[in-house]
Amino acid sequence: MSVRLLYLILIRVFGWPVLLGRSQSSKDVEIMVLRHEVAVLRRQAEAGLG
């Protein structure tokens, strides 16, 4: 379990400089894609419950 925790911490630490170096438009595009994915997953969940 400690190896997994170390891995997750390292991913976060190395992810910050990448995130900070990206332009605002690329961040906006990523947000739009993630919102679309959430909408698709919600529709799938609703269809499964219906």
ModelCIF file with pLDDT and N, C-alpha, C, O atoms, coordinates in Angstrom:
data_MODEL
#
_entry.id   MODEL 
#
_entity.id                         1 
_entity.type                       polymer 
_entity.pdbx_number_of_molecules   1 
#
_entity_poly.entity_id                      1 
_entity_poly.type                           'polypeptide(L)' 
_entity_poly.nstd_linkage                   no 
_entity_poly.nstd_monomer                   no 
_entity_poly.pdbx_seq_one_letter_code       MSVRLLYLILIRVFGWPVLLGRSQSSKDVEIMVLRHEVAVLRRQAEAGLG 
_entity_poly.pdbx_seq_one_letter_code_can   MSVRLLYLILIRVFGWPVLLGRSQSSKDVEIMVLRHEVAVLRRQAEAGLG 
_entity_poly.pdbx_strand_id                 A 
#
loop_
_entity_poly_seq.entity_id 
_entity_poly_seq.num 
_entity_poly_seq.mon_id 
_entity_poly_seq.hetero 
1 1  MET n 
1 2  SER n 
1 3  VAL n 
1 4  ARG n 
1 5  LEU n 
1 6  LEU n 
1 7  TYR n 
1 8  LEU n 
1 9  ILE n 
1 10 LEU n 
1 11 ILE n 
1 12 ARG n 
1 13 VAL n 
1 14 PHE n 
1 15 GLY n 
1 16 TRP n 
1 17 PRO n 
1 18 VAL n 
1 19 LEU n 
1 20 LEU n 
1 21 GLY n 
1 22 ARG n 
1 23 SER n 
1 24 GLN n 
1 25 SER n 
1 26 SER n 
1 27 LYS n 
1 28 ASP n 
1 29 VAL n 
1 30 GLU n 
1 31 ILE n 
1 32 MET n 
1 33 VAL n 
1 34 LEU n 
1 35 ARG n 
1 36 HIS n 
1 37 GLU n 
1 38 VAL n 
1 39 ALA n 
1 40 VAL n 
1 41 LEU n 
1 42 ARG n 
1 43 ARG n 
1 44 GLN n 
1 45 ALA n 
1 46 GLU n 
1 47 ALA n 
1 48 GLY n 
1 49 LEU n 
1 50 GLY n 
#
_struct_asym.id          A 
_struct_asym.entity_id   1 
#
loop_
_ma_qa_metric.id 
_ma_qa_metric.mode 
_ma_qa_metric.name 
_ma_qa_metric.software_group_id 
_ma_qa_metric.type 
1 global pLDDT . pLDDT 
2 local  pLDDT . pLDDT 
#
_ma_qa_metric_global.metric_id      1 
_ma_qa_metric_global.metric_value   89.22 
_ma_qa_metric_global.model_id       1 
_ma_qa_metric_global.ordinal_id     1 
#
loop_
_ma_qa_metric_local.label_asym_id 
_ma_qa_metric_local.label_comp_id 
_ma_qa_metric_local.label_seq_id 
_ma_qa_metric_local.metric_id 
_ma_qa_metric_local.metric_value 
_ma_qa_metric_local.model_id 
_ma_qa_metric_local.ordinal_id 
A MET 1  2 70.00 1 1  
A SER 2  2 92.00 1 2  
A VAL 3  2 93.00 1 3  
A ARG 4  2 92.00 1 4  
A LEU 5  2 92.00 1 5  
A LEU 6  2 93.00 1 6  
A TYR 7  2 92.00 1 7  
A LEU 8  2 91.00 1 8  
A ILE 9  2 92.00 1 9  
A LEU 10 2 91.00 1 10 
A ILE 11 2 90.00 1 11 
A ARG 12 2 89.00 1 12 
A VAL 13 2 90.00 1 13 
A PHE 14 2 89.00 1 14 
A GLY 15 2 86.00 1 15 
A TRP 16 2 84.00 1 16 
A PRO 17 2 85.00 1 17 
A VAL 18 2 81.00 1 18 
A LEU 19 2 79.00 1 19 
A LEU 20 2 83.00 1 20 
A GLY 21 2 85.00 1 21 
A ARG 22 2 85.00 1 22 
A SER 23 2 90.00 1 23 
A GLN 24 2 91.00 1 24 
A SER 25 2 91.00 1 25 
A SER 26 2 89.00 1 26 
A LYS 27 2 88.00 1 27 
A ASP 28 2 92.00 1 28 
A VAL 29 2 93.00 1 29 
A GLU 30 2 91.00 1 30 
A ILE 31 2 94.00 1 31 
A MET 32 2 95.00 1 32 
A VAL 33 2 95.00 1 33 
A LEU 34 2 94.00 1 34 
A ARG 35 2 96.00 1 35 
A HIS 36 2 97.00 1 36 
A GLU 37 2 96.00 1 37 
A VAL 38 2 96.00 1 38 
A ALA 39 2 96.00 1 39 
A VAL 40 2 94.00 1 40 
A LEU 41 2 94.00 1 41 
A ARG 42 2 95.00 1 42 
A ARG 43 2 94.00 1 43 
A GLN 44 2 93.00 1 44 
A ALA 45 2 92.00 1 45 
A GLU 46 2 92.00 1 46 
A ALA 47 2 91.00 1 47 
A GLY 48 2 86.00 1 48 
A LEU 49 2 68.00 1 49 
A GLY 50 2 54.00 1 50 
#
loop_
_atom_site.group_PDB 
_atom_site.id 
_atom_site.type_symbol 
_atom_site.label_atom_id 
_atom_site.label_alt_id 
_atom_site.label_comp_id 
_atom_site.label_asym_id 
_atom_site.label_entity_id 
_atom_site.label_seq_id 
_atom_site.pdbx_PDB_ins_code 
_atom_site.Cartn_x 
_atom_site.Cartn_y 
_atom_site.Cartn_z 
_atom_site.occupancy 
_atom_site.B_iso_or_equiv 
_atom_site.pdbx_formal_charge 
_atom_site.auth_seq_id 
_atom_site.auth_comp_id 
_atom_site.auth_asym_id 
_atom_site.auth_atom_id 
_atom_site.pdbx_PDB_model_num 
ATOM 1   N N  . MET A 1 1  ? 0.826   -1.186 0.000   1.00 70.00 ? 1  MET A N  1 
ATOM 2   C CA . MET A 1 1  ? 0.000   0.000  0.000   1.00 70.00 ? 1  MET A CA 1 
ATOM 3   C C  . MET A 1 1  ? 0.876   1.258  0.000   1.00 70.00 ? 1  MET A C  1 
ATOM 4   O O  . MET A 1 1  ? 0.493   2.259  -0.605  1.00 70.00 ? 1  MET A O  1 
ATOM 5   N N  . SER A 1 2  ? 1.999   1.236  0.638   1.00 92.00 ? 2  SER A N  1 
ATOM 6   C CA . SER A 1 2  ? 2.852   2.413  0.672   1.00 92.00 ? 2  SER A CA 1 
ATOM 7   C C  . SER A 1 2  ? 3.434   2.725  -0.711  1.00 92.00 ? 2  SER A C  1 
ATOM 8   O O  . SER A 1 2  ? 3.687   3.886  -1.032  1.00 92.00 ? 2  SER A O  1 
ATOM 9   N N  . VAL A 1 3  ? 3.644   1.695  -1.520  1.00 93.00 ? 3  VAL A N  1 
ATOM 10  C CA . VAL A 1 3  ? 4.137   1.920  -2.887  1.00 93.00 ? 3  VAL A CA 1 
ATOM 11  C C  . VAL A 1 3  ? 3.082   2.653  -3.704  1.00 93.00 ? 3  VAL A C  1 
ATOM 12  O O  . VAL A 1 3  ? 3.402   3.556  -4.477  1.00 93.00 ? 3  VAL A O  1 
ATOM 13  N N  . ARG A 1 4  ? 1.833   2.263  -3.531  1.00 92.00 ? 4  ARG A N  1 
ATOM 14  C CA . ARG A 1 4  ? 0.737   2.923  -4.251  1.00 92.00 ? 4  ARG A CA 1 
ATOM 15  C C  . ARG A 1 4  ? 0.620   4.386  -3.817  1.00 92.00 ? 4  ARG A C  1 
ATOM 16  O O  . ARG A 1 4  ? 0.436   5.270  -4.654  1.00 92.00 ? 4  ARG A O  1 
ATOM 17  N N  . LEU A 1 5  ? 0.724   4.635  -2.540  1.00 92.00 ? 5  LEU A N  1 
ATOM 18  C CA . LEU A 1 5  ? 0.655   6.004  -2.031  1.00 92.00 ? 5  LEU A CA 1 
ATOM 19  C C  . LEU A 1 5  ? 1.796   6.845  -2.584  1.00 92.00 ? 5  LEU A C  1 
ATOM 20  O O  . LEU A 1 5  ? 1.584   7.984  -2.998  1.00 92.00 ? 5  LEU A O  1 
ATOM 21  N N  . LEU A 1 6  ? 2.992   6.295  -2.592  1.00 93.00 ? 6  LEU A N  1 
ATOM 22  C CA . LEU A 1 6  ? 4.148   7.002  -3.136  1.00 93.00 ? 6  LEU A CA 1 
ATOM 23  C C  . LEU A 1 6  ? 3.939   7.306  -4.621  1.00 93.00 ? 6  LEU A C  1 
ATOM 24  O O  . LEU A 1 6  ? 4.259   8.399  -5.091  1.00 93.00 ? 6  LEU A O  1 
ATOM 25  N N  . TYR A 1 7  ? 3.406   6.341  -5.345  1.00 92.00 ? 7  TYR A N  1 
ATOM 26  C CA . TYR A 1 7  ? 3.129   6.533  -6.778  1.00 92.00 ? 7  TYR A CA 1 
ATOM 27  C C  . TYR A 1 7  ? 2.142   7.680  -6.983  1.00 92.00 ? 7  TYR A C  1 
ATOM 28  O O  . TYR A 1 7  ? 2.366   8.546  -7.829  1.00 92.00 ? 7  TYR A O  1 
ATOM 29  N N  . LEU A 1 8  ? 1.057   7.691  -6.217  1.00 91.00 ? 8  LEU A N  1 
ATOM 30  C CA . LEU A 1 8  ? 0.046   8.736  -6.355  1.00 91.00 ? 8  LEU A CA 1 
ATOM 31  C C  . LEU A 1 8  ? 0.611   10.110 -6.007  1.00 91.00 ? 8  LEU A C  1 
ATOM 32  O O  . LEU A 1 8  ? 0.287   11.101 -6.662  1.00 91.00 ? 8  LEU A O  1 
ATOM 33  N N  . ILE A 1 9  ? 1.446   10.173 -4.988  1.00 92.00 ? 9  ILE A N  1 
ATOM 34  C CA . ILE A 1 9  ? 2.069   11.448 -4.624  1.00 92.00 ? 9  ILE A CA 1 
ATOM 35  C C  . ILE A 1 9  ? 2.977   11.936 -5.742  1.00 92.00 ? 9  ILE A C  1 
ATOM 36  O O  . ILE A 1 9  ? 2.950   13.115 -6.094  1.00 92.00 ? 9  ILE A O  1 
ATOM 37  N N  . LEU A 1 10 ? 3.779   11.040 -6.302  1.00 91.00 ? 10 LEU A N  1 
ATOM 38  C CA . LEU A 1 10 ? 4.689   11.431 -7.383  1.00 91.00 ? 10 LEU A CA 1 
ATOM 39  C C  . LEU A 1 10 ? 3.919   11.898 -8.619  1.00 91.00 ? 10 LEU A C  1 
ATOM 40  O O  . LEU A 1 10 ? 4.332   12.852 -9.278  1.00 91.00 ? 10 LEU A O  1 
ATOM 41  N N  . ILE A 1 11 ? 2.824   11.246 -8.931  1.00 90.00 ? 11 ILE A N  1 
ATOM 42  C CA . ILE A 1 11 ? 2.006   11.650 -10.079 1.00 90.00 ? 11 ILE A CA 1 
ATOM 43  C C  . ILE A 1 11 ? 1.492   13.077 -9.870  1.00 90.00 ? 11 ILE A C  1 
ATOM 44  O O  . ILE A 1 11 ? 1.512   13.890 -10.794 1.00 90.00 ? 11 ILE A O  1 
ATOM 45  N N  . ARG A 1 12 ? 1.035   13.374 -8.658  1.00 89.00 ? 12 ARG A N  1 
ATOM 46  C CA . ARG A 1 12 ? 0.539   14.727 -8.362  1.00 89.00 ? 12 ARG A CA 1 
ATOM 47  C C  . ARG A 1 12 ? 1.661   15.759 -8.447  1.00 89.00 ? 12 ARG A C  1 
ATOM 48  O O  . ARG A 1 12 ? 1.478   16.838 -9.012  1.00 89.00 ? 12 ARG A O  1 
ATOM 49  N N  . VAL A 1 13 ? 2.817   15.426 -7.885  1.00 90.00 ? 13 VAL A N  1 
ATOM 50  C CA . VAL A 1 13 ? 3.930   16.376 -7.864  1.00 90.00 ? 13 VAL A CA 1 
ATOM 51  C C  . VAL A 1 13 ? 4.397   16.688 -9.281  1.00 90.00 ? 13 VAL A C  1 
ATOM 52  O O  . VAL A 1 13 ? 4.639   17.848 -9.612  1.00 90.00 ? 13 VAL A O  1 
ATOM 53  N N  . PHE A 1 14 ? 4.526   15.665 -10.114 1.00 89.00 ? 14 PHE A N  1 
ATOM 54  C CA . PHE A 1 14 ? 4.993   15.898 -11.475 1.00 89.00 ? 14 PHE A CA 1 
ATOM 55  C C  . PHE A 1 14 ? 3.892   16.436 -12.383 1.00 89.00 ? 14 PHE A C  1 
ATOM 56  O O  . PHE A 1 14 ? 4.183   16.977 -13.450 1.00 89.00 ? 14 PHE A O  1 
ATOM 57  N N  . GLY A 1 15 ? 2.643   16.297 -11.976 1.00 86.00 ? 15 GLY A N  1 
ATOM 58  C CA . GLY A 1 15 ? 1.540   16.804 -12.770 1.00 86.00 ? 15 GLY A CA 1 
ATOM 59  C C  . GLY A 1 15 ? 1.360   18.308 -12.660 1.00 86.00 ? 15 GLY A C  1 
ATOM 60  O O  . GLY A 1 15 ? 0.891   18.947 -13.601 1.00 86.00 ? 15 GLY A O  1 
ATOM 61  N N  . TRP A 1 16 ? 1.728   18.880 -11.520 1.00 84.00 ? 16 TRP A N  1 
ATOM 62  C CA . TRP A 1 16 ? 1.536   20.318 -11.316 1.00 84.00 ? 16 TRP A CA 1 
ATOM 63  C C  . TRP A 1 16 ? 2.300   21.184 -12.312 1.00 84.00 ? 16 TRP A C  1 
ATOM 64  O O  . TRP A 1 16 ? 1.703   22.094 -12.887 1.00 84.00 ? 16 TRP A O  1 
ATOM 65  N N  . PRO A 1 17 ? 3.594   20.945 -12.546 1.00 85.00 ? 17 PRO A N  1 
ATOM 66  C CA . PRO A 1 17 ? 4.294   21.792 -13.529 1.00 85.00 ? 17 PRO A CA 1 
ATOM 67  C C  . PRO A 1 17 ? 3.693   21.686 -14.932 1.00 85.00 ? 17 PRO A C  1 
ATOM 68  O O  . PRO A 1 17 ? 3.649   22.668 -15.674 1.00 85.00 ? 17 PRO A O  1 
ATOM 69  N N  . VAL A 1 18 ? 3.238   20.499 -15.281 1.00 81.00 ? 18 VAL A N  1 
ATOM 70  C CA . VAL A 1 18 ? 2.605   20.322 -16.589 1.00 81.00 ? 18 VAL A CA 1 
ATOM 71  C C  . VAL A 1 18 ? 1.326   21.134 -16.664 1.00 81.00 ? 18 VAL A C  1 
ATOM 72  O O  . VAL A 1 18 ? 1.068   21.806 -17.662 1.00 81.00 ? 18 VAL A O  1 
ATOM 73  N N  . LEU A 1 19 ? 0.531   21.072 -15.616 1.00 79.00 ? 19 LEU A N  1 
ATOM 74  C CA . LEU A 1 19 ? -0.726  21.815 -15.584 1.00 79.00 ? 19 LEU A CA 1 
ATOM 75  C C  . LEU A 1 19 ? -0.492  23.320 -15.618 1.00 79.00 ? 19 LEU A C  1 
ATOM 76  O O  . LEU A 1 19 ? -1.205  24.051 -16.306 1.00 79.00 ? 19 LEU A O  1 
ATOM 77  N N  . LEU A 1 20 ? 0.495   23.771 -14.884 1.00 83.00 ? 20 LEU A N  1 
ATOM 78  C CA . LEU A 1 20 ? 0.775   25.203 -14.840 1.00 83.00 ? 20 LEU A CA 1 
ATOM 79  C C  . LEU A 1 20 ? 1.323   25.724 -16.165 1.00 83.00 ? 20 LEU A C  1 
ATOM 80  O O  . LEU A 1 20 ? 1.151   26.899 -16.489 1.00 83.00 ? 20 LEU A O  1 
ATOM 81  N N  . GLY A 1 21 ? 1.977   24.861 -16.925 1.00 85.00 ? 21 GLY A N  1 
ATOM 82  C CA . GLY A 1 21 ? 2.560   25.275 -18.189 1.00 85.00 ? 21 GLY A CA 1 
ATOM 83  C C  . GLY A 1 21 ? 1.593   25.292 -19.352 1.00 85.00 ? 21 GLY A C  1 
ATOM 84  O O  . GLY A 1 21 ? 1.920   25.789 -20.429 1.00 85.00 ? 21 GLY A O  1 
ATOM 85  N N  . ARG A 1 22 ? 0.405   24.754 -19.144 1.00 85.00 ? 22 ARG A N  1 
ATOM 86  C CA . ARG A 1 22 ? -0.565  24.694 -20.237 1.00 85.00 ? 22 ARG A CA 1 
ATOM 87  C C  . ARG A 1 22 ? -1.318  26.005 -20.390 1.00 85.00 ? 22 ARG A C  1 
ATOM 88  O O  . ARG A 1 22 ? -1.459  26.775 -19.440 1.00 85.00 ? 22 ARG A O  1 
ATOM 89  N N  . SER A 1 23 ? -1.795  26.239 -21.592 1.00 90.00 ? 23 SER A N  1 
ATOM 90  C CA . SER A 1 23 ? -2.541  27.466 -21.854 1.00 90.00 ? 23 SER A CA 1 
ATOM 91  C C  . SER A 1 23 ? -3.966  27.344 -21.313 1.00 90.00 ? 23 SER A C  1 
ATOM 92  O O  . SER A 1 23 ? -4.450  26.248 -21.033 1.00 90.00 ? 23 SER A O  1 
ATOM 93  N N  . GLN A 1 24 ? -4.614  28.478 -21.176 1.00 91.00 ? 24 GLN A N  1 
ATOM 94  C CA . GLN A 1 24 ? -5.983  28.489 -20.668 1.00 91.00 ? 24 GLN A CA 1 
ATOM 95  C C  . GLN A 1 24 ? -6.933  27.781 -21.633 1.00 91.00 ? 24 GLN A C  1 
ATOM 96  O O  . GLN A 1 24 ? -7.870  27.110 -21.200 1.00 91.00 ? 24 GLN A O  1 
ATOM 97  N N  . SER A 1 25 ? -6.696  27.928 -22.934 1.00 91.00 ? 25 SER A N  1 
ATOM 98  C CA . SER A 1 25 ? -7.594  27.293 -23.903 1.00 91.00 ? 25 SER A CA 1 
ATOM 99  C C  . SER A 1 25 ? -7.512  25.768 -23.830 1.00 91.00 ? 25 SER A C  1 
ATOM 100 O O  . SER A 1 25 ? -8.531  25.093 -23.977 1.00 91.00 ? 25 SER A O  1 
ATOM 101 N N  . SER A 1 26 ? -6.327  25.220 -23.606 1.00 89.00 ? 26 SER A N  1 
ATOM 102 C CA . SER A 1 26 ? -6.221  23.768 -23.504 1.00 89.00 ? 26 SER A CA 1 
ATOM 103 C C  . SER A 1 26 ? -6.903  23.269 -22.235 1.00 89.00 ? 26 SER A C  1 
ATOM 104 O O  . SER A 1 26 ? -7.475  22.180 -22.221 1.00 89.00 ? 26 SER A O  1 
ATOM 105 N N  . LYS A 1 27 ? -6.842  24.065 -21.172 1.00 88.00 ? 27 LYS A N  1 
ATOM 106 C CA . LYS A 1 27 ? -7.549  23.699 -19.947 1.00 88.00 ? 27 LYS A CA 1 
ATOM 107 C C  . LYS A 1 27 ? -9.056  23.736 -20.168 1.00 88.00 ? 27 LYS A C  1 
ATOM 108 O O  . LYS A 1 27 ? -9.779  22.867 -19.681 1.00 88.00 ? 27 LYS A O  1 
ATOM 109 N N  . ASP A 1 28 ? -9.531  24.745 -20.905 1.00 92.00 ? 28 ASP A N  1 
ATOM 110 C CA . ASP A 1 28 ? -10.960 24.852 -21.196 1.00 92.00 ? 28 ASP A CA 1 
ATOM 111 C C  . ASP A 1 28 ? -11.447 23.660 -22.018 1.00 92.00 ? 28 ASP A C  1 
ATOM 112 O O  . ASP A 1 28 ? -12.531 23.130 -21.775 1.00 92.00 ? 28 ASP A O  1 
ATOM 113 N N  . VAL A 1 29 ? -10.645 23.248 -22.980 1.00 93.00 ? 29 VAL A N  1 
ATOM 114 C CA . VAL A 1 29 ? -11.008 22.095 -23.811 1.00 93.00 ? 29 VAL A CA 1 
ATOM 115 C C  . VAL A 1 29 ? -11.092 20.841 -22.947 1.00 93.00 ? 29 VAL A C  1 
ATOM 116 O O  . VAL A 1 29 ? -12.023 20.049 -23.094 1.00 93.00 ? 29 VAL A O  1 
ATOM 117 N N  . GLU A 1 30 ? -10.134 20.656 -22.055 1.00 91.00 ? 30 GLU A N  1 
ATOM 118 C CA . GLU A 1 30 ? -10.161 19.481 -21.184 1.00 91.00 ? 30 GLU A CA 1 
ATOM 119 C C  . GLU A 1 30 ? -11.403 19.488 -20.302 1.00 91.00 ? 30 GLU A C  1 
ATOM 120 O O  . GLU A 1 30 ? -12.019 18.442 -20.099 1.00 91.00 ? 30 GLU A O  1 
ATOM 121 N N  . ILE A 1 31 ? -11.777 20.641 -19.779 1.00 94.00 ? 31 ILE A N  1 
ATOM 122 C CA . ILE A 1 31 ? -12.979 20.737 -18.948 1.00 94.00 ? 31 ILE A CA 1 
ATOM 123 C C  . ILE A 1 31 ? -14.218 20.368 -19.759 1.00 94.00 ? 31 ILE A C  1 
ATOM 124 O O  . ILE A 1 31 ? -15.092 19.653 -19.269 1.00 94.00 ? 31 ILE A O  1 
ATOM 125 N N  . MET A 1 32 ? -14.296 20.851 -20.995 1.00 95.00 ? 32 MET A N  1 
ATOM 126 C CA . MET A 1 32 ? -15.452 20.519 -21.847 1.00 95.00 ? 32 MET A CA 1 
ATOM 127 C C  . MET A 1 32 ? -15.516 19.023 -22.113 1.00 95.00 ? 32 MET A C  1 
ATOM 128 O O  . MET A 1 32 ? -16.601 18.441 -22.086 1.00 95.00 ? 32 MET A O  1 
ATOM 129 N N  . VAL A 1 33 ? -14.378 18.392 -22.369 1.00 95.00 ? 33 VAL A N  1 
ATOM 130 C CA . VAL A 1 33 ? -14.349 16.946 -22.623 1.00 95.00 ? 33 VAL A CA 1 
ATOM 131 C C  . VAL A 1 33 ? -14.787 16.184 -21.374 1.00 95.00 ? 33 VAL A C  1 
ATOM 132 O O  . VAL A 1 33 ? -15.566 15.235 -21.469 1.00 95.00 ? 33 VAL A O  1 
ATOM 133 N N  . LEU A 1 34 ? -14.299 16.588 -20.219 1.00 94.00 ? 34 LEU A N  1 
ATOM 134 C CA . LEU A 1 34 ? -14.677 15.909 -18.984 1.00 94.00 ? 34 LEU A CA 1 
ATOM 135 C C  . LEU A 1 34 ? -16.163 16.080 -18.679 1.00 94.00 ? 34 LEU A C  1 
ATOM 136 O O  . LEU A 1 34 ? -16.807 15.144 -18.206 1.00 94.00 ? 34 LEU A O  1 
ATOM 137 N N  . ARG A 1 35 ? -16.708 17.254 -18.944 1.00 96.00 ? 35 ARG A N  1 
ATOM 138 C CA . ARG A 1 35 ? -18.147 17.459 -18.736 1.00 96.00 ? 35 ARG A CA 1 
ATOM 139 C C  . ARG A 1 35 ? -18.965 16.572 -19.668 1.00 96.00 ? 35 ARG A C  1 
ATOM 140 O O  . ARG A 1 35 ? -20.005 16.041 -19.279 1.00 96.00 ? 35 ARG A O  1 
ATOM 141 N N  . HIS A 1 36 ? -18.488 16.415 -20.897 1.00 97.00 ? 36 HIS A N  1 
ATOM 142 C CA . HIS A 1 36 ? -19.180 15.545 -21.846 1.00 97.00 ? 36 HIS A CA 1 
ATOM 143 C C  . HIS A 1 36 ? -19.147 14.102 -21.349 1.00 97.00 ? 36 HIS A C  1 
ATOM 144 O O  . HIS A 1 36 ? -20.155 13.398 -21.410 1.00 97.00 ? 36 HIS A O  1 
ATOM 145 N N  . GLU A 1 37 ? -17.983 13.661 -20.856 1.00 96.00 ? 37 GLU A N  1 
ATOM 146 C CA . GLU A 1 37 ? -17.873 12.299 -20.341 1.00 96.00 ? 37 GLU A CA 1 
ATOM 147 C C  . GLU A 1 37 ? -18.825 12.075 -19.166 1.00 96.00 ? 37 GLU A C  1 
ATOM 148 O O  . GLU A 1 37 ? -19.455 11.023 -19.069 1.00 96.00 ? 37 GLU A O  1 
ATOM 149 N N  . VAL A 1 38 ? -18.928 13.057 -18.282 1.00 96.00 ? 38 VAL A N  1 
ATOM 150 C CA . VAL A 1 38 ? -19.840 12.941 -17.140 1.00 96.00 ? 38 VAL A CA 1 
ATOM 151 C C  . VAL A 1 38 ? -21.283 12.841 -17.626 1.00 96.00 ? 38 VAL A C  1 
ATOM 152 O O  . VAL A 1 38 ? -22.060 12.042 -17.104 1.00 96.00 ? 38 VAL A O  1 
ATOM 153 N N  . ALA A 1 39 ? -21.643 13.649 -18.621 1.00 96.00 ? 39 ALA A N  1 
ATOM 154 C CA . ALA A 1 39 ? -23.004 13.609 -19.153 1.00 96.00 ? 39 ALA A CA 1 
ATOM 155 C C  . ALA A 1 39 ? -23.318 12.245 -19.760 1.00 96.00 ? 39 ALA A C  1 
ATOM 156 O O  . ALA A 1 39 ? -24.412 11.716 -19.569 1.00 96.00 ? 39 ALA A O  1 
ATOM 157 N N  . VAL A 1 40 ? -22.368 11.680 -20.487 1.00 94.00 ? 40 VAL A N  1 
ATOM 158 C CA . VAL A 1 40 ? -22.570 10.360 -21.086 1.00 94.00 ? 40 VAL A CA 1 
ATOM 159 C C  . VAL A 1 40 ? -22.734 9.302  -19.996 1.00 94.00 ? 40 VAL A C  1 
ATOM 160 O O  . VAL A 1 40 ? -23.615 8.447  -20.088 1.00 94.00 ? 40 VAL A O  1 
ATOM 161 N N  . LEU A 1 41 ? -21.912 9.355  -18.990 1.00 94.00 ? 41 LEU A N  1 
ATOM 162 C CA . LEU A 1 41 ? -22.009 8.379  -17.894 1.00 94.00 ? 41 LEU A CA 1 
ATOM 163 C C  . LEU A 1 41 ? -23.326 8.519  -17.139 1.00 94.00 ? 41 LEU A C  1 
ATOM 164 O O  . LEU A 1 41 ? -23.904 7.518  -16.715 1.00 94.00 ? 41 LEU A O  1 
ATOM 165 N N  . ARG A 1 42 ? -23.805 9.743  -16.968 1.00 95.00 ? 42 ARG A N  1 
ATOM 166 C CA . ARG A 1 42 ? -25.097 9.937  -16.295 1.00 95.00 ? 42 ARG A CA 1 
ATOM 167 C C  . ARG A 1 42 ? -26.227 9.352  -17.119 1.00 95.00 ? 42 ARG A C  1 
ATOM 168 O O  . ARG A 1 42 ? -27.130 8.717  -16.574 1.00 95.00 ? 42 ARG A O  1 
ATOM 169 N N  . ARG A 1 43 ? -26.184 9.563  -18.441 1.00 94.00 ? 43 ARG A N  1 
ATOM 170 C CA . ARG A 1 43 ? -27.220 8.981  -19.299 1.00 94.00 ? 43 ARG A CA 1 
ATOM 171 C C  . ARG A 1 43 ? -27.193 7.469  -19.248 1.00 94.00 ? 43 ARG A C  1 
ATOM 172 O O  . ARG A 1 43 ? -28.244 6.829  -19.222 1.00 94.00 ? 43 ARG A O  1 
ATOM 173 N N  . GLN A 1 44 ? -26.010 6.894  -19.234 1.00 93.00 ? 44 GLN A N  1 
ATOM 174 C CA . GLN A 1 44 ? -25.896 5.432  -19.161 1.00 93.00 ? 44 GLN A CA 1 
ATOM 175 C C  . GLN A 1 44 ? -26.443 4.919  -17.843 1.00 93.00 ? 44 GLN A C  1 
ATOM 176 O O  . GLN A 1 44 ? -27.123 3.894  -17.807 1.00 93.00 ? 44 GLN A O  1 
ATOM 177 N N  . ALA A 1 45 ? -26.147 5.633  -16.749 1.00 92.00 ? 45 ALA A N  1 
ATOM 178 C CA . ALA A 1 45 ? -26.631 5.212  -15.423 1.00 92.00 ? 45 ALA A CA 1 
ATOM 179 C C  . ALA A 1 45 ? -28.151 5.319  -15.356 1.00 92.00 ? 45 ALA A C  1 
ATOM 180 O O  . ALA A 1 45 ? -28.810 4.441  -14.798 1.00 92.00 ? 45 ALA A O  1 
ATOM 181 N N  . GLU A 1 46 ? -28.719 6.401  -15.927 1.00 92.00 ? 46 GLU A N  1 
ATOM 182 C CA . GLU A 1 46 ? -30.167 6.569  -15.920 1.00 92.00 ? 46 GLU A CA 1 
ATOM 183 C C  . GLU A 1 46 ? -30.838 5.498  -16.761 1.00 92.00 ? 46 GLU A C  1 
ATOM 184 O O  . GLU A 1 46 ? -31.895 4.989  -16.389 1.00 92.00 ? 46 GLU A O  1 
ATOM 185 N N  . ALA A 1 47 ? -30.241 5.155  -17.882 1.00 91.00 ? 47 ALA A N  1 
ATOM 186 C CA . ALA A 1 47 ? -30.814 4.132  -18.747 1.00 91.00 ? 47 ALA A CA 1 
ATOM 187 C C  . ALA A 1 47 ? -30.775 2.764  -18.043 1.00 91.00 ? 47 ALA A C  1 
ATOM 188 O O  . ALA A 1 47 ? -31.681 1.949  -18.215 1.00 91.00 ? 47 ALA A O  1 
ATOM 189 N N  . GLY A 1 48 ? -29.745 2.527  -17.267 1.00 86.00 ? 48 GLY A N  1 
ATOM 190 C CA . GLY A 1 48 ? -29.643 1.264  -16.549 1.00 86.00 ? 48 GLY A CA 1 
ATOM 191 C C  . GLY A 1 48 ? -30.635 1.158  -15.405 1.00 86.00 ? 48 GLY A C  1 
ATOM 192 O O  . GLY A 1 48 ? -31.062 0.058  -15.052 1.00 86.00 ? 48 GLY A O  1 
ATOM 193 N N  . LEU A 1 49 ? -31.007 2.296  -14.819 1.00 68.00 ? 49 LEU A N  1 
ATOM 194 C CA . LEU A 1 49 ? -31.941 2.296  -13.702 1.00 68.00 ? 49 LEU A CA 1 
ATOM 195 C C  . LEU A 1 49 ? -33.396 2.243  -14.170 1.00 68.00 ? 49 LEU A C  1 
ATOM 196 O O  . LEU A 1 49 ? -34.273 1.764  -13.451 1.00 68.00 ? 49 LEU A O  1 
ATOM 197 N N  . GLY A 1 50 ? -33.639 2.741  -15.382 1.00 54.00 ? 50 GLY A N  1 
ATOM 198 C CA . GLY A 1 50 ? -35.007 2.839  -15.893 1.00 54.00 ? 50 GLY A CA 1 
ATOM 199 C C  . GLY A 1 50 ? -35.579 1.533  -16.229 1.00 54.00 ? 50 GLY A C  1 
ATOM 200 O O  . GLY A 1 50 ? -36.726 1.457  -16.671 1.00 54.00 ? 50 GLY A O  1 
#
